Amino acid sequence: MKIGAMNHPARNPLEEIECFGRQGFDFVDFTLEPPAADPGQIDPVAVRAVLDRYSLGVVAHTAWFIPFGSPFASVREACLREFKRALDMAHKIGAKVMNTHYCKAPGFFSKEQVIGWHVEVLSRLCQEAAKVGVTIVLEHIPHGGSEQLENIVEIMNRVPLLRFHLDSGHAKLERGYDRWEEYLEKLGPKLLHVHLSENDGTADQHLPFGAVPRNPTNWPQHIKKLKATGYDGTITLEVFSAHKEYLLLSRDLLRKWWDEA
């Protein structure tokens, strides 16, 4: 299991990587999005040099606001072009995994339409990614609708090259309760990347472990159930505190719980 952290898309990405390297993380979850880390702004040689200096791995993360599940075919095509730009940069910086995000459509469209739009873009993107040795993962989103998990299962069934990206914070923001175990049960075999953070069940707050009073999340049990699926890959701590000590404390807790699981 490898523990990583995510660069802030509005900050100098090279400085962010330097910081994570000095702090002893295993990899960087590299956001390829504006305002400071759009693929067109990135110098892949410079990024690769800093990653190599600290022996850091890298996972590529695309913007959650690329609306490729749009009802408009022209918008979906534009989104695919953006994903291909990100894919090109992901490959150049050495990433073997690149994420995308499920898109919630307006409620008056059918489940079949929503699934079909995702499949249309993701099947083509996965094929392009496979040519350069990159695997595409699909991340569920906060407040993605009560049928988000079920829709993602069907999307996965129709796009064999696609893998799943689990987010603990998002799992709490779907049906008014934590669907962590349901996601593991349904999609554990296709799991390829994980995000962990804390929230109080109302918003995706990206808090450190234990920051919510009277929080019902049993983190050691969460980690134990994750490990029981056989997962042993990358875990990003999405702890976005102004005080980096909270990120480091969360890292140490995660390692402790993983080792004890």
PEBEL-V500129 format. One record per residue. N is the residue number from 1. RES is the residue in one letter. OMEGA is omega in radians with two decimals (none if undefined). Layout:
n->N res->RES omega->OMEGA
n->N res->RES omega->OMEGA
This chain:
n->1 res->M omega->-3.13
n->2 res->K omega->-3.12
n->3 res->I omega->-3.12
n->4 res->G omega->3.09
n->5 res->A omega->-3.04
n->6 res->M omega->3.05
n->7 res->N omega->3.08
n->8 res->H omega->-3.04
n->9 res->P omega->3.12
n->10 res->A omega->-3.12
n->11 res->R omega->3.13
n->12 res->N omega->-3.05
n->13 res->P omega->3.14
n->14 res->L omega->3.10
n->15 res->E omega->3.10
n->16 res->E omega->3.13
n->17 res->I omega->3.10
n->18 res->E omega->-3.12
n->19 res->C omega->-3.13
n->20 res->F omega->3.10
n->21 res->G omega->3.13
n->22 res->R omega->-3.12
n->23 res->Q omega->3.04
n->24 res->G omega->3.07
n->25 res->F omega->-3.11
n->26 res->D omega->-3.10
n->27 res->F omega->3.07
n->28 res->V omega->2.99
n->29 res->D omega->-2.90
n->30 res->F omega->3.12
n->31 res->T omega->3.11
n->32 res->L omega->-3.06
n->33 res->E omega->3.09
n->34 res->P omega->0.18
n->35 res->P omega->-3.06
n->36 res->A omega->-3.06
n->37 res->A omega->3.01
n->38 res->D omega->-3.14
n->39 res->P omega->3.13
n->40 res->G omega->-3.13
n->41 res->Q omega->-3.00
n->42 res->I omega->2.99
n->43 res->D omega->-3.03
n->44 res->P omega->3.13
n->45 res->V omega->3.13
n->46 res->A omega->3.11
n->47 res->V omega->-3.11
n->48 res->R omega->-3.13
n->49 res->A omega->3.14
n->50 res->V omega->3.09
n->51 res->L omega->-3.12
n->52 res->D omega->-3.12
n->53 res->R omega->-3.11
n->54 res->Y omega->-3.13
n->55 res->S omega->-3.13
n->56 res->L omega->2.93
n->57 res->G omega->-3.14
n->58 res->V omega->3.00
n->59 res->V omega->-3.12
n->60 res->A omega->-3.08
n->61 res->H omega->3.13
n->62 res->T omega->-3.08
n->63 res->A omega->3.12
n->64 res->W omega->-3.06
n->65 res->F omega->2.96
n->66 res->I omega->-2.93
n->67 res->P omega->-3.03
n->68 res->F omega->3.03
n->69 res->G omega->-3.10
n->70 res->S omega->3.04
n->71 res->P omega->-3.09
n->72 res->F omega->-3.12
n->73 res->A omega->-3.13
n->74 res->S omega->3.11
n->75 res->V omega->3.12
n->76 res->R omega->3.11
n->77 res->E omega->3.11
n->78 res->A omega->3.11
n->79 res->C omega->3.11
n->80 res->L omega->3.09
n->81 res->R omega->3.11
n->82 res->E omega->3.10
n->83 res->F omega->3.14
n->84 res->K omega->3.04
n->85 res->R omega->3.12
n->86 res->A omega->3.13
n->87 res->L omega->3.13
n->88 res->D omega->3.13
n->89 res->M omega->3.09
n->90 res->A omega->3.11
n->91 res->H omega->-3.09
n->92 res->K omega->-3.14
n->93 res->I omega->3.04
n->94 res->G omega->3.12
n->95 res->A omega->3.07
n->96 res->K omega->3.13
n->97 res->V omega->3.04
n->98 res->M omega->-3.08
n->99 res->N omega->2.96
n->100 res->T omega->-3.10
n->101 res->H omega->3.03
n->102 res->Y omega->-3.13
n->103 res->C omega->3.10
n->104 res->K omega->-3.13
n->105 res->A omega->3.04
n->106 res->P omega->-2.98
n->107 res->G omega->-3.08
n->108 res->F omega->3.02
n->109 res->F omega->-3.08
n->110 res->S omega->3.08
n->111 res->K omega->-3.13
n->112 res->E omega->3.11
n->113 res->Q omega->-3.12
n->114 res->V omega->3.12
n->115 res->I omega->-3.12
n->116 res->G omega->3.13
n->117 res->W omega->3.10
n->118 res->H omega->-3.11
n->119 res->V omega->-3.12
n->120 res->E omega->-3.10
n->121 res->V omega->-3.03
n->122 res->L omega->3.13
n->123 res->S omega->3.13
n->124 res->R omega->3.13
n->125 res->L omega->3.14
n->126 res->C omega->3.12
n->127 res->Q omega->3.09
n->128 res->E omega->-3.12
n->129 res->A omega->-3.12
n->130 res->A omega->-3.13
n->131 res->K omega->-3.11
n->132 res->V omega->3.05
n->133 res->G omega->3.12
n->134 res->V omega->3.08
n->135 res->T omega->3.11
n->136 res->I omega->3.05
n->137 res->V omega->3.13
n->138 res->L omega->3.14
n->139 res->E omega->3.01
n->140 res->H omega->-3.02
n->141 res->I omega->3.05
n->142 res->P omega->3.13
n->143 res->H omega->-3.09
n->144 res->G omega->-3.14
n->145 res->G omega->-3.05
n->146 res->S omega->-3.13
n->147 res->E omega->-3.08
n->148 res->Q omega->-3.14
n->149 res->L omega->-3.10
n->150 res->E omega->3.09
n->151 res->N omega->3.14
n->152 res->I omega->3.08
n->153 res->V omega->-3.12
n->154 res->E omega->3.08
n->155 res->I omega->3.11
n->156 res->M omega->3.14
n->157 res->N omega->-3.08
n->158 res->R omega->3.13
n->159 res->V omega->-3.02
n->160 res->P omega->-3.12
n->161 res->L omega->-3.06
n->162 res->L omega->3.07
n->163 res->R omega->-3.00
n->164 res->F omega->3.11
n->165 res->H omega->-3.07
n->166 res->L omega->3.10
n->167 res->D omega->-3.07
n->168 res->S omega->-3.14
n->169 res->G omega->-3.13
n->170 res->H omega->-3.12
n->171 res->A omega->3.13
n->172 res->K omega->-2.98
n->173 res->L omega->-3.07
n->174 res->E omega->-3.12
n->175 res->R omega->-3.12
n->176 res->G omega->3.04
n->177 res->Y omega->-3.06
n->178 res->D omega->-3.13
n->179 res->R omega->-3.12
n->180 res->W omega->-3.09
n->181 res->E omega->3.12
n->182 res->E omega->3.10
n->183 res->Y omega->3.13
n->184 res->L omega->-3.13
n->185 res->E omega->-3.06
n->186 res->K omega->-2.97
n->187 res->L omega->3.13
n->188 res->G omega->-3.13
n->189 res->P omega->-3.13
n->190 res->K omega->-3.09
n->191 res->L omega->-3.12
n->192 res->L omega->3.12
n->193 res->H omega->-3.07
n->194 res->V omega->2.95
n->195 res->H omega->3.09
n->196 res->L omega->3.01
n->197 res->S omega->-3.11
n->198 res->E omega->2.92
n->199 res->N omega->-3.08
n->200 res->D omega->3.11
n->201 res->G omega->3.14
n->202 res->T omega->-3.09
n->203 res->A omega->-3.13
n->204 res->D omega->-2.91
n->205 res->Q omega->3.10
n->206 res->H omega->-3.14
n->207 res->L omega->3.04
n->208 res->P omega->3.12
n->209 res->F omega->3.04
n->210 res->G omega->-3.06
n->211 res->A omega->-3.10
n->212 res->V omega->3.11
n->213 res->P omega->3.10
n->214 res->R omega->3.13
n->215 res->N omega->-3.11
n->216 res->P omega->-3.10
n->217 res->T omega->3.05
n->218 res->N omega->-3.01
n->219 res->W omega->3.08
n->220 res->P omega->3.11
n->221 res->Q omega->3.07
n->222 res->H omega->-3.11
n->223 res->I omega->3.12
n->224 res->K omega->3.14
n->225 res->K omega->3.07
n->226 res->L omega->-3.11
n->227 res->K omega->-3.12
n->228 res->A omega->3.10
n->229 res->T omega->-3.05
n->230 res->G omega->-3.13
n->231 res->Y omega->-3.13
n->232 res->D omega->-3.04
n->233 res->G omega->-3.04
n->234 res->T omega->3.05
n->235 res->I omega->3.10
n->236 res->T omega->3.03
n->237 res->L omega->3.11
n->238 res->E omega->3.13
n->239 res->V omega->-2.99
n->240 res->F omega->3.11
n->241 res->S omega->3.07
n->242 res->A omega->3.13
n->243 res->H omega->-3.04
n->244 res->K omega->3.13
n->245 res->E omega->3.14
n->246 res->Y omega->3.07
n->247 res->L omega->-3.12
n->248 res->L omega->3.09
n->249 res->L omega->3.11
n->250 res->S omega->3.09
n->251 res->R omega->-3.11
n->252 res->D omega->3.10
n->253 res->L omega->3.13
n->254 res->L omega->-3.14
n->255 res->R omega->3.13
n->256 res->K omega->-3.11
n->257 res->W omega->3.13
n->258 res->W omega->-3.12
n->259 res->D omega->-3.12
n->260 res->E omega->-3.05
n->261 res->A omega->none
